[in-house]
Amino acid sequence: MSERSVDLAEVCARLDFIETPEVLEAAEAPLRRGHHLALLAGEGSGKASVVGLAVLEACDPDDESLQALVLVPEAAHAWRLAAAVRRVVGPDGFVVACPSAGGEERLPEATEAAGRPQVLVGRPSLLLPEIRAGHHSISGLRLLVLDRVADLQVLNEWGSVEPILETLPKECRRIAISDRVDPAFARLVDRQLPRARRWPEQLLPAVVPAEAEETAPLASSVHCALVPSAGFGEAFELCVSHADGLGASRVDLVFLSAEAAARAAAELAVAGLRVELGESDEPDSGPPLVSVALPGQGPPAVVQAGLPLRLEPLAEAFDGEGPRYAVVEPRHAAQMELHVRRLNRRLVPLRGRQLREELDPVRRYRMRIREAAGSADLMSELLILEPLFEELGPVRVAAVLSELLRRHDEGGASVVRPWADVEAASTAAGWSARKDRAGRDRPADDRARRRGEPVPRGARQAWTQLRFGVGRRDEVKPGDLVGAITGETGIAGAQIGKIEVGASSSVVDIDSQVADEVLRKLDGVQIRGKPARVRREQGS
């Protein structure tokens, strides 16, 4: 063990943290006492500080052999983590290396580093052959860190992790970090770290369920918008629009810095919204705040912009009544979800604005991409594509993927579908319109529906009208119908079209591809406290 003990303030200073990450505070005592650790922490949590402190506590800078092995699922992530760990442990004399796919070792910030690596960060499938060939010996290993355990399984790296686990020295300290509890992480903790300190305790109890099932119901939802760092202005508008539809009297946007608040206030003012930027010279007056006035009378909505390093600011922002929103970058979505779950809330993707007009194929295609970008399940995809963003640029990568999406084989040749054919691309032969008994054209999907057969997507009309048995007399508004439909089915807001609220019933245009699902799940569901019967309009 290193003779010099570094305090948390110095670790944070080396990483330029303005406050101590909560995960570092929780891990300090177990690390200094030599315990194993099992942590739920994602990108943006400050987990690199935990790995750095673990190296400082478990390893000896005067020992030139390999002492710490950090296994991660993907090369770009390995490089970022290695660079952060190097900043923490470098001043104490440790050499950190990150092998590339070609086997060459790169030393993050290595202008003054020399000698064999004492800390090795990389993918298991790259490091295992090197270990087996004798290039790196783990016989004296003091620390093993498994980061993003769930993704090690998803990206087929687990087959290289297990042989390393089987040959570890008995006294080697082990740390397992994941951004979600899944069966692979649960099995790893139970088998390899049975007496480990586990954090957070409410999400990672002493006994992890075998299949990592939810054990307690979650309370109200927090709507989450995932955006690139340059696209927050549009996301804020989306939150304001959604809160306006729910009748909120105002929206308070909470920021991590005064600069971010001022920038957002300017963007929202340009969009024509009534904005008030909170200004205070008091150091403890709370986080920077931007308020947007709305015409509704309901409780104010709150938007958390960005991911804090600690839970307390989120607990304050998400407390109380009214809609709650989170706007974060995609790589921070998993950590935001962990924070929200600790507050006994559920994080759900924020759907797009309600559409009230028919879309041409190109606009419809763009809208569906926007809605898919709001999903919280894209982390593995981003992990795979991120190296291509630097190599080709994100615009070119997106264009290639879009072309691949529209590409199909036709007569042995690969053909890109025209935009006008995007919606009808799955049309099967034999589904052309036929005549009904009166001699009129009858839509193909109507024939299939009468026979109880599934309807090919391309044969369906764009919109299907559903009539709900609630209206103005039940104090129902369009936002109530949108909330019920998206809440019960999970469909995107872009798949809801024109809404007409009548005296005793309401008619809603639904994307024909999901109309059957909406009809099945919404029939009898309570809207404004009244069970609403749902049926298909004639001719739809």
Phi, psi and omega in degrees: 000144179296136181288334183265121179263123182265131180279168185296324181299321180289321176301314180295322179296323180293335179257006179063030175282135178276347175215163182280123178301142181298323181294327178290318177300318182291329184272345188302305184299313178300321181294316182290339178265359175083021181277158166288160182225140170234118187235142168258107183204134179250187177299136181094357181275344186088021184294336177299330178293327177293315180297317179297315179296323178298320177297314181298325183278327188264338191246166183240118182294340180277348177270116186276002179277168177292122184241337182225135180235123181243115184256128181227161189275349189209146191296315182296322177294322179300317182295317179296316181293319179298319179296320179293317179296322178300323179294326181284314190260345183303315179300343179264008172095007180277145176257121182249133180230152179227099181295141176269177181298334180276000178092353181281135181272129176249138182254109178303131180049049193262030181297330181249001183276147178206161177092181180289149181291138173261339176232124183241126181240127180177180178285140180302322183292338176273324186277327183300314177300323179294321179292316180294330179279356178086006179288332176227130179257132178252015180295332179252021183296133180254341185213132171237128177241126173252110181255142182056058184302317181299322181283335172301325178286313184299321185265023171060035177261352188293329179298336177267345178283316187301316178299328178290317179300323184290339184249013181289144172299147184299324184276000181294128177283142184235136177231126177243128182234133176219153177267004176199154177268115175231173183305322181296315180293319180299317180294319180299313182296316183292325185268320187261338182227055187296332180248024182287154170284132186241138182211143353285145190294329182286337178258338183229075185291173182301327175246111181276127178305144185303320180254012176054046181278157175292135182254348180218142179293146179266153181277210187297165188268155168244121181280135186239130173250126179258125185217152170292163185301334182270359187245023185291328182302314178296323179294321178297317177301320180297318178296316180298317179298318180295316179295324178298319178295337178266004174083020180293147180279334176196169176234125176257120178260121183258129186242163179275339181214156179294327179296316179295322179295316180296320179296317180294321179300319179294317181295318181289326177294320177298328179284000176091015181267151178279108190243140174231121181265120180291132179230131179207142177267356181283129183293332183251029184277003179104176183289158176302140189226141172233128181249139177240121181282140178231158184281350184290172181245003184281177179300148181293148176267156180230133177243122173268115182262111181093167185255114175287158177282346184232162184279331188304314179299325179289320178302321179289318182292322186267003179284155175090183181272176179093161181297146179233137185226154173228132177240112184220163173288153183305322184290346179260002185296318183296318179291322176298321179296320177297317177301312184295321178295325177294335176271011180060038174237169181246133178265122181235145179297139176276119181283166184285177180297150178294136179259133181242008179223158179295145181251142170285164187304321183292314180296322179296319179297315179297319181295321180293326176294318178300318181293319179296328179293343177275002180285149177265012185247030184254009188297317181295322179296315179296323180298321181286320188274341187306317178299330179289332179299319180286326183283315186249342187092140184297329181294315180293321178299315180297320180295319179297315180296322178296318178296318178298325179296324182269356185278140174211163181270131181222109181064033179085354180248147179275120186237138175268126182294141172295156182301322182296341183260003183300313183291330184259016187296333182264013180297129180264153178297144177093002181255024177289159183294145176239173181271140172274185185296335179272002179086008180267157175294132177246127182302146182299322183291334177291319177299315181295321182296320180296329180271357181075020182266155174293146183258121175303138186303317185292344181271355185273152171291160185295317184234145174239133181269128175244135179257124179260137183279039175222150182207208185297327181294340176265009180062033180273136176242164179306323180298328178294319180292317178299314180298319180294317183293310182290326181290322183276331186249336183078009180288163182282151177300332179292345180268008174248125183257227184295141179236126177240112180266114179264187182295314184239353179209167182224146179245129182235131173280125181238138174310124185301335182290340181237006184299318180299320179294317179297317180299319183290317187274337185265341184297117180093353179290143181283130174235121185058036176082003181238131176299128184251117173285139181236133177218161179278134177292147178299136181086358180258000000 
